[in-house]
Amino acid sequence: MSKIAIVFWSGTGNTEAMADLIAQGVRAKGSTADIFQASDFHASHVADYDAFALGCPAMGDEELEDGEFLPMYEEVEPKLAGRTVVLFGSYDWNDGEWMELWEHRAEEAGLIVADSVIAKDYPDDEASAECVRVGNVLGE
């Protein structure tokens, strides 16, 4: 049984809904899923978990939210090197390039990016199923 931290920032509730769906997938595999708002997660928590799901919507010009999520991510990123992560988030414009940029950044920092999931606005049936699927992957 794995212990998974699901850490997110959500401005409209879309990315929060994705976090809840990922947690359902983790728990369906018999593992523990702890959900954190980005402002409540710190580098000191990393050692307590086997894997991570990190969620942030696209902001501004295809960027991570910089008030709460990015400062948290910059703090924990060095501690996540060699650790398995899933990246997720929602977007409302463009084509989701922020996720490609984030994946590249994470891989360059040594994180093991097992998968990523994006949703245009609120997760539709397809995005919801993908969230549960990646939760299953993390929970195995």
C-alpha positions in Angstrom: 0.0 0.0 0.0 1.4 3.4 -1.1 0.9 6.7 0.5 0.3 9.4 -2.1 0.3 13.2 -1.6 -2.0 15.1 -3.9 -1.1 18.8 -3.8 -2.9 21.4 -5.9 -3.9 25.0 -6.3 -7.3 25.8 -7.8 -8.8 29.2 -8.6 -12.2 28.1 -10.0 -12.6 24.5 -8.6 -11.6 22.7 -11.8 -8.2 21.6 -10.7 -9.6 20.8 -7.2 -12.2 18.4 -8.9 -9.3 16.7 -10.7 -7.5 16.3 -7.3 -10.5 14.6 -5.9 -10.8 12.2 -8.8 -7.1 11.3 -8.6 -7.7 10.5 -4.9 -10.6 8.3 -5.8 -8.3 6.3 -8.2 -5.5 6.0 -5.5 -8.0 4.8 -2.9 -9.6 2.3 -5.3 -6.2 0.5 -5.4 -6.1 0.4 -1.6 -3.6 3.1 -1.1 -3.7 6.3 1.0 -4.3 9.6 -0.6 -3.8 12.8 1.3 -5.0 16.0 -0.4 -3.2 19.3 0.3 -3.8 22.9 -0.8 -0.5 24.1 -2.1 -0.2 26.6 0.7 -0.3 23.7 3.2 2.4 21.5 1.7 6.1 21.9 2.5 9.4 20.3 1.7 9.3 18.6 5.1 6.2 16.6 4.0 8.0 14.9 1.0 9.7 12.2 3.1 6.3 11.0 4.3 5.0 10.0 0.9 5.8 7.4 -1.8 4.6 9.4 -4.8 2.9 12.7 -5.6 0.2 14.2 -7.8 0.8 17.9 -8.3 -1.9 20.1 -9.8 -2.0 23.6 -11.1 -4.1 25.3 -13.8 -2.6 27.3 -16.6 -2.3 30.9 -15.6 -1.4 34.1 -17.5 0.7 33.2 -20.5 0.7 29.4 -20.0 2.4 29.6 -16.6 2.0 28.0 -13.2 0.1 30.1 -10.6 2.8 32.2 -8.9 1.2 33.3 -5.7 0.9 30.0 -3.9 1.6 27.1 -6.1 4.9 28.1 -7.7 6.6 29.1 -4.4 5.6 25.7 -2.9 6.7 23.9 -6.0 10.1 25.6 -6.1 10.6 24.6 -2.4 9.7 20.9 -2.9 11.1 20.4 -6.4 14.7 19.6 -5.3 13.3 17.1 -2.7 11.3 15.3 -5.4 14.3 14.4 -7.6 14.1 10.6 -8.2 10.5 10.5 -7.0 7.4 9.5 -9.0 5.0 12.3 -9.8 1.9 12.9 -11.9 1.2 16.4 -13.0 -2.4 17.7 -13.6 -4.4 20.8 -14.2 -7.0 22.6 -16.2 -6.9 25.4 -18.8 -9.3 27.7 -20.5 -7.4 29.0 -23.5 -4.6 28.0 -25.8 -3.7 24.4 -26.1 -2.3 23.3 -22.7 1.4 24.2 -23.5 1.9 25.0 -19.8 1.8 21.3 -19.1 4.4 20.5 -21.6 6.7 23.2 -20.2 6.0 21.9 -16.6 6.8 18.3 -17.6 10.0 19.4 -19.2 11.0 21.4 -16.1 10.2 18.5 -13.8 12.2 16.0 -15.9 15.1 18.4 -16.0 15.0 18.6 -12.2 15.2 14.8 -12.0 11.5 14.0 -11.1 10.1 10.8 -12.6 7.0 12.1 -14.4 4.8 9.0 -14.7 2.0 10.8 -16.5 0.1 14.0 -16.8 -3.6 14.9 -17.2 -5.1 18.2 -18.5 -8.8 19.2 -18.7 -10.3 22.1 -20.6 -12.2 23.9 -17.9 -14.1 21.5 -15.6 -13.1 17.9 -16.2 -15.4 16.2 -18.7 -16.1 12.5 -18.7 -12.8 11.7 -20.6 -10.7 13.9 -18.3 -12.4 12.5 -15.3 -11.6 9.0 -16.4 -8.0 9.9 -17.0 -7.7 11.4 -13.5 -9.0 8.2 -11.9 -6.7 6.2 -14.2 -3.6 8.1 -13.1 -4.7 7.7 -9.5 -4.9 4.0 -10.0 -1.3 4.1 -11.4 -0.1 6.0 -8.3 -2.0 3.7 -6.0 -0.6 0.4 -7.3 
